[in-house]
């Protein structure tokens, strides 16, 4: 179904009062002027049309400008002054977007009559849409801060709007602010021409009365984020998902319309374009230059050069290693033949409903708009279901021969103006995932204490948001749309950054989290998490080469009495079981495992024992003559190097590496050659920002001392140690 083209006429207040800042109270983010905020809303409208509705037409008129340029003034020099036509009603183009960017508010005091601007805009609307089929919309963006010269023109404006069948939308900047807020804003803005409260209030009342007379709407905005609601939403045609009957058996049915209440806004897909084909002069007549078309061909494995035509292909299901063919006739025979409709299966108590069962978005079921009795019946049914505390189970078939769905119908009680039922799809048994989780109630050791429950209650209470939140925009879509608009004007433009007033909404709300820091700390303290020690892998294989000859003495091996073993012995012995279960030192068999086991105890004494033991094992392995020991020592050294910054032993590791160099330096070949080959250097600021060793010093560690002294000393690297003093939990949240 095609949609009628829309003609939008935008009337923008360009008086000097629009240079005043918005009445938005923020921290760290600079508040822009009213004119800049209004201009961003117009840019959004133009971008929206270029992206989604390129056949719609837009015109722009500014009033309160320093100059005059409109047709009505050309016919009569004494009327409609200081009104400038930026663009007549015409299809949107990139040139119009550039004109919007170039618009500026007046820099000196000028007469700014909003009624003059509206009349000029309606005149342009008449010239363009007379005797043509358009959906007409008039958008007025103003702060209503300047005096109106001829209030009597209000009747003329109302008559013109009603005769043209134009939908009026007034975006009032800082409309309806309290007297204290207005005076505070005027005190903060020095040297600005801010209207007296009485003029602004009178103009607001007049615009409200015009909107009421012509059945228009007035939207008050005072924050830049609110302007996103005016222009960034993709227009969606109000179409029905199903027009049929709500059936109660064979005896009764109610004609209904089904609409989608929620529809996910997805990022538009990129269009493929062939640059090679675009430069070519030969292409199909029905194709655009550079258009990419996909064609699929099938070939038999036995005859790879022979194409298989569609009539010789057949679909199949995989059954084990076999393919079971199903012809078109088989598929038609298996398909269930259904009729379109919504059949009630019965009513269920609301206590049986589980919120986790909804499969898709919510739909709305209305009575047929052309039949008042159908709407009355849906209203009565919704009221009765709410009074009885019931919801309905129904069988929903959207179109004929479609797969039936089981749905739940709920009465609408939140929005009394809508007499409808909310519909949600329910899963079949095969759609449920039978995940099994152990019950927390069965384990008394993990039940929260009274202190923990109180900490959780306080946390929820302190972080509870007010119920005034009405918009939640997708920043990914906003950034994509802005980037496309920037690239359209400048192909070399970088990715568009998010505006500051949008980006700050992606971070934590400091006004909410800062007062709750005590509750967050209390909750964190009530649920302390500790790293669990890793159980030793008893199945890990061990080799004779892992143990030094001198480490095992005959006296250290216990002798079992009897030698025959116990009757319950299963005859299986594990080397790790024999050599001990509790790690008390870093041994030569598995130095890395012993090192981690000691660190896992979270005891300072054992951590020092782990570091000293690892150093001794590395030196001991390097002192052996066999290369196999050297390779194992290298593995331990590299692991020790990686873990040292994590356990805050960077300085001690560097000192140990200097000891290694002193003992196994360039004069002692094999070990040092191994370190150079694997580039084992000192830890530097690159590995640990708190380290005093620069990257240059770390890289020169593997060079001979004489060569290091001969090299010119470069400027010392400057390490930015200026860290945020804010080390509390709120800083971590960011």
N, C-alpha and C positions, 0 to 999 in steps of 0.2 A: 504494500500500500504506500503510495507516494505521499509525501507531506508537503503542504503548501509552503511556498517560500515566505520567509519572514523579513519584514522591513523594520529596522530599528533606527530611531532617531534619538541621538544622545544630546542632551542639553547640559553643558558644563559651566558652572560658575567660575569665572576667571577674574573675579574682583580681587583687590589687594588684600581683603580679609582672608582669602584662601591661602595666603602665605603664612598664616598663623599655624602653630604646631597642633597636632591632634591632641585630644584630651586623654592620651594613653599614658598611664603611669608605669614606667619601666625602669630597670636598672641596667647599666652597662650598654644598652642598646639605644642609639640616638633616635629620638622621635622625629619623624619627617613632618613636612608641612601637609596641610589638608589638600592642597592642589596636587602634590606629588602622589598622595594616596589615591586621590580620585583619578589621576592619570594612569596609575597602575591598574585600576579597575577597568578603565577603557581599553588599555593594552590587553588585558585578559579577555575582554569581549571580542576584540578584533582577532586575537590568537585563537580563541575558541571557534570563531567562524572559519578561519583559514584551515584549522585542523579538521573540523567535523562538518561544517555547513558552508561549503564554499559558494553555494548558490544564493545564500542569504545576502541581504543588502544592508549597509550601515551608512548613516550620515551623522555628522558631528557639527554642532553649533555651540559657540562660546559667547556668553554675554558678560558684560563688565570689562571688556577689552579696551585698550587705549584707542584703537581704531574702529572703523565701521566698514563692514563689507557684507551686505545682504540685499536681496532683490527688492524687498519692501521699502528699504531706505532709498534705493535707487529711484523708485517711483515717487517717493515723497521724502525730501531731504530732512524734514523736521521730525520724522518719526523713526522709531526703532534704531536709535543711535547706540553706539558701543556694543553692537551685536555683530559677530563675525562668523561667517559660514566657513568652516574648515573643509568640509566635504559634503556634497549633496548625497542623497540616497542613491547608492550605487554598489555593485558587487565589491566585496572586500578584496584588497590587493596588498602587496608588500609596501607599495608606495603609501597607502593609508597608514600602515603601521609606522612608517618613518615620519609621517606628518604628526602622529600622536606623540612621538618622542620629542619633536621639536616644539610642542606647545608650551607656552609660558604664561603665567599669571601676570596681571597688570602690576606695574611697579609704583604707580601713583594712584591717588584716589580718583575713581571714576564712577559715574552712575551705573548701577547694576540692577536692572529690573528683571526678575526671573520671569514675569509674565510676558515681557517683550521677547525673551529668548524662546519661550514655549510657542508663542504665536508664529515666530519666524520658522521654527522647526516644523510646526503643523502645516504651514504653507508649503514647505518643501515636500512634506509627506503627501499632500494633495496633488502636487504637480507630478509626483512619481507614480503614485498608486491609484489615481483616479480611473475608475472603470476597469481595474485589474484585480486579480485575486491574490491578496497578500494577507498574512497575519501581521498586524501592525502593532508596534510597541513603542512607547515613548518613555525614555529613561532620563530623569532629571537628577543631576548630582549637584548638591548645593549645601552650604552651611547656613543659608537664610540669614546672613548677617548684615545685609545691606537693605536700605529703604526701597520700598516699591513706590514708583511715581504715580501709577494709575491703578489703584485697587479695584476700580470699576471694571477693568478688563477681565476680572475673574469669571464673570458670567459668559463673556465671549469665549474664554478658554474652555469652560465646561461644555458649552454648546458645540464647539468644534470637535472636542474629543468624543462626545457622544455621537455626533453625526458621522464621524469617520470610523467609528467602532474601533478606537485605539485603546489598548491596555496601558494604563498609566502606572509607572513604577518610579517612586521618589526615593532616592537614597539620601537620607538626611545625615550630614556629617555632624556629629556631636549634638544630635537632637535630643531634647528631653533631659539635659543635664540639670542637676540641682543648682540652686542659686549659689551655694558655697563653692561648688566645683567651678562654676563660671568665674566667680570673683578671684579664686585662687589662680586659675589659668591666666586671667588678665594681669594679675600681679606679677606672675612669672615671666610674661612676655613684655619686655620693655621696648618702647618705640614702635610697637605694631599697632595698626589701625584695627582694633577690635571693637565690634559693635556693642552698643549698650544693650543690656539684657532685655529691655522692653521691646526694642526693634526685633530682635531675634525671636522672642517669644511670640510676638504678633505674627511674624511671617510663618513660623512653624504652625500656628493655629490655622492660618489661611490655607497653607498647603495641605494640612490635614483635612480641612473642609472640602477642598477641591477633590482630593482622593476619595473621600466618602461620597461625594456627589456623583462621581463617574465610576464608582466601584473599583477604584484603583487600590494601590497598596503603598504604605510608607514604611521604610526600613531605616532604623537609626543605627549608625555605625560610629564607633569611636576608637576602634583598634584596627591596625593594618591587617591583622589576620582575618578580620571580619570581611574585608573586601574580597578575599578568596571565594567566599560564598556567592559573590555576585557574578563571577566570571570564569571560574576554573572547572565548573562541573560540565561534564559531557551531556548535551541534551539527549534525552531518551524519549522516543515516541511511545505514547501511552497506548499499548496494544494489549489485547487479551491473550492469555495462554489457552483459554478454552471458553467457548460459549455453548452451554448445554443445560442439562437439568440436574438438580439435586433431587434424587429419587428416594422415596420411602416405600420400598416394595414395588408392586405393580399398581397400587391404588392412588398414589399421590406423587407429584413432582413439582419443584419450584424452579423456574427459569433463572439461571445464574450466569454471572461473568466471573472469570478467574483471572486475576492480575498478579504479576510478580511484585512482591513488596521489596525484596532485597536482590540486587544483581551486582555481582562483583565487577568493578572497573579494572580491566586488565590493561597492561602496557601494550600499545599498538605494535604490531610486528613490522619489521623492516621489509621494504619492497626490494626484491632482487632486480638488479640491472646489470646488463653486460656492456662494459665500456667498449669492447671490441665490436660487438654488434651495433652499438650506438654510432660508431664512426663509419660503419658500412653503409653503402647506398642501396643495398639490395636486402629487402626483408618482405615478409608477407604483408598483403594489403590490410588485413584485419589486425595486425600487430602494431603496437607503438614502437618507435625506435628504441632498441636496447632492452625490450621486454624479454624476460626469461620464461620459457615454457618447458615443462617437464614431461617427457614421454617415457613410458616403460615398455620394454619388450621382454618376452620370455623365450628361453631356448632349452631344448631337451638335453640332459646330460650325455645321452648317447650320440646325439647329433648337434654338437655345439654351434655349428654354422647354420642350422636350420631354425628359423623363427617359428614358434608355436602360435597359431592364430587363437583369438579369444574363444571361438566355438569349440576348440579342442582342449580347453582348460577346464578343470573342475576343482572345487574346494574340498578340503579334507581336514579331519580332526586327527591329532596325534593320539594314539592309544598304545602305550608302551613304546616299542620300537617300530610299530606299524603305523601307516597312514590310512585312515578309514575314510573313503570318499563319500561326499554327500552332494548329490546333484541339485539343481534348482528345484526340481519337483519334490525331492526329499525335504528341502528346506521349507517349501510352501506347505507340505503336509504336516510338518512339525509345528508350524507357526499357529499360535492361538488366534482365532478370529474374535475380535472384540468390537463393541460399539462405544462410541464416545459418550461419556457421562460421569456422574459422581453419585454413587449409590451408598446410602447409609447402611452400615452393618449392625449398628447398635450404639448404645451410650454406655460410657464407662466412668466410674468415679475418678475425680481428678487426683486422688491420692495414689492411683495406680500409675500415673504418668512419671516417667523418668526423663530428666532433661538431657541426658546423654544419648538419647535414642534418635534425635533429629538428624536426618541424613543430609538434607539440602537446605536451601534458603526458605524463607517463609513466603507463602502466597496469601492473597486476600480473596475471599469469596463474597461477591456482592450479588444482590438481587438484580434482575434485568432492569437496566435504567429506563427502558421504554415501557415498563409495566410496574406502576406504583404498588399494586398488590403483592408483587414478588418481593419488593423492597420491604414492605410491611411484614411479610411472612418471615424474611430473614431476621428482621429486627426482633420480632416476637420469639423466634427460635433462639436467638442469641441471649435474650433476656431470661428465658426459661432455663437454658443450660447453665447460665451464671447463678441463678437462684437455686438450682438443684445441685450445683457443684459437680457438673458432669462435662465430659467432652465426648465427641462422636468419633467412632471408627467408620471409615468409608473406603470404598474401592474407587480409585480414580483412574480414568482412561482419558488421556488428553486428546488424542485423535483416534479415528477408527483403526482397528487392528494393531494399535500400539500395545506394548506390554503393560498390564495393569499394575497399579501401585496401591499399597495400603497406606492411608493417610489418617492423620488425626485432625479434627476440626475443633477449634477452641473459640469460645465467645470473646468478642472484643469488649473489654471493659475499661481499658486505659484511654481510649480515644472515643468519647461518647458521640462525637459528631459523625463518626463512620459506623454505620450499621452494617457490620460484616462479620465474617468468621475467618480466623487465621488458620491456615492449613500447613501442616508439616508432614513430610514423608517419613514413614516408619520402615525399619529394616525387616527383611525376612530372616529366618533362622540362619540361612547361609551367609547373610551379610554380616552377622555378628562375629567378632573375633574372640574366641574362647581363651583369653588370657587369664591365667591363674596367678594370684598373688597371695602370699601368706597373710593371715589376719593379724593386725597389730594387737587386737584384744587378746589373742591367745598367748602373747609373750608379755608377762608382767614386768620384765626388766626394761622395756622400752615405753612404758606408760608415762606420760608427762606428769610432773609433780604440780602441786598447787602454785608454786612460785613460777614455774614455766608457763602455766596457763595464764596467770596474771600478766606476765611479761608479754605474751602473745596478744592478749586482749588490749593492753595498753598500746602496743605497736599498731594494731588495726585501727584503734580509735584515733591515734595521732596522725595516721596517714590517710584517713578518710577524706576523700575529695568532696567539695560541694556539689550539689546537684545541678549547678548552672551550666555545666559543660554541654554544648549543643553541636559543636562541629569537631570533626577529627579528620583532617585532610591527609592524604597519602603524599609524603614528601617526594617519593620516587616519581610519581606522576607529575607533580608540580615542577620538579627540576627538569624532567624530560621535555615538557611543554615549553619551558623558558629557554632551554638549550636549542630546541628546534627554531624558535622565534629568533634567537640571536644568530644562529647559523644561516637563516634565510637572509638576513641583512648583511652578514659578514661571514663568508665561507671559512675564513681562517680563525674565527672566534673560538676561544677555548670553551670547555664545558662551563655552563653557567652555574655559579655558586648559589646556594640557597640564600635568600634574603635573611638578614640578621633576625628579623621578627619572626621568621619561620624556623630558623635554625635553633633558636633558644627554646622552642617548644619540643625539640628532640632531646633535650637534656632534662635533668631532674628539676622539678620546680623547687627552687630554693626556699620560697615562702612556705612551702609545705614540709620540706625535709629538714630545714635548719631547726625549727622548734621541736622536731621529732628525734633529734640526735640522741637525747638521753634515753628515749624508748628503744632506739635501735641498738645502742650500746648495752642496755639491760637485756634485750633479747639475745644479743650475741653472747653475752656473758652467761646467760641461762642455758644456752645450747653450745657449749664448747666442743669443737671438733678436733680430734686428735688423730694423727696419722698412725694407722695400724702397722705393727711390725710385720714384715713379710715372713711367712712361714718358710722354713728351709726346705728346699727341694730335695727330698730323700731319694728320689729316683735318678738324680743326676749321676752320670757315669764319672768315675775317677780313674786316673791313669797313674802308673807307677812313676812316670816322669814328673808328676806334680809334687812329689815329696822329695826333699833333699835327703841325701844319705845320712848326714849328720844329725837330722832332726828326729830320727827314730832310733831308740836304744832298746836293747832287749829287756832291760829292767823296767821300762815304761809299759810293757805289754802285760796286762793282767792274765793270770793263768786260772782257768775255771776248774773247780774241784770236780773230780770224777771223770772229766773229759768226755763223758757220754752224752751230756745234755739232759734237759728235762723231758719228761714224757710228753708234755704239751708243746714242745718245741716243734715248729713246722719245718725246721731244717733250712730256713732261708735267713741269711745274714746280710746286713747292709753295712757298707764301709762307714757311712756317716754315723750310723747308730753306734758302731764300735768306737769310733774316734771321739765321740762326745756329742751332746745335744745342745748345751748352752755355750755360746761363743764368748770367750773371755779375752781373746787376743786375736790379732791378725796372723793367721797361719800361712804356710807356704803352699798348701794344697789349693785353696780357693781364696786368695787374698781379697779379691773384690767382694765376694759374698760375705766374708767375715767383716770387712770394712763397713758394708751397708748394714749388717746386723747390729754392729755396735752403735752406729749412728741412729738406728731406729729406736733405740732405748730412750732417746731424748735426754740423756744425762751428760752433763758437761765433762765429768771425769772419763766416761767411756768414749766420748767424742775425741778427747785428747789422746786417749789410748789408741783409738782407731787411726788418728793421723800419724802418731809416732810409729805405730806398728806398720802402717803402709810404707812410710819412709824407709824403715829398716828392711822390709821385704824387697823393696825396689833396689836398694843398694846391695843387698845380698845376692839378688838375681844377676845384677850387672857384674858382680865380682866373680861369678862363675866363668869357667873357660868355654863351656859349650854354648853355641849360638841359640839353641832352643831356650835356654834360660834368659838370654838377652831379649828374645822376642816376647817372652812372657813378662819380663820386667818392663818392656816398652808398653805393652798393653795396660799394665798397672799404672805406669806413669801418665799415660794419656787419659785414663779414666780419672786418676787423682787430679789431673789438671782441670778436667771438665767439672768435677764436683766441688773444687775448692772455692770458686766464687759463691756457690749456692750455700755452702756451710760457713761462709765468711772467713776463709783462710787464704785469701789471695796473697797477702804479704808473706805469710809463712811458706807458701808454696814457692814463691819467687826466691826466697832465701834458700830453700831446699834445692832448687834448680841450680843456684850458684854453687852449692856444695857438690852437686853432680858434675858440674863443669870443671870445678877445681880438681876432682878426682879422676874424671874420665874425659878430660878435655882433648883438644886436637892431637896432643901427643900420644894419647891412649886410643888407638884407632877404631876398633870395631864398635864399641858402644857409642862413641861420639858420631861415627859415620851413620849409625842407625838413627840418632836423634836428628841429624841434619837431613837425612833422606826423608823422614816423616815430618819435618818442620815443627819440632816441639820447641816452642819459644816461651818466653816469659808471659805472664798474664799482664795485659795492658788495659788502658781505659776503654778499649773496644770490647773487652770481655767483662770488665767491672768498672763502671763509672767512678767508683770511689777509690780506684787504684791510683797510686802515685807514679806508676811507670807509664811512660808515653809509648805510642805505637812505634816510633822510631827506635827507642831504646830496646823494645821487645824484639824487633826485627834484627837489630844488630847483635843480639845475644849469641847467635850461632856463628858469628865471625870471630876470627882470632883477635886477641886483645890488641896486638900490634896494629892490625888493620883498622880496628875501631878508633885507636888514638890518632891514626894518620888522617882519617876522614874529617872534613870540616864540620864543625858543630853548627847545626841549623838552629833556627829559632825554636824555642821550646813550645810545644803544643799547648794551647790554652784550653783547659777543660772547664766547661761551664758548670760550675758547681752550684749555681743559683737555683735551688729547688724551691718549690712551693712550700712555705712554712706550714701550710695547712695539711697536717698529717693525720687528721681524724678520719673517721669512717666515711663522712660525706665526701671527702676528697677522693677516697677510693671508689665511691659510686660513680664518679665522673669518668 
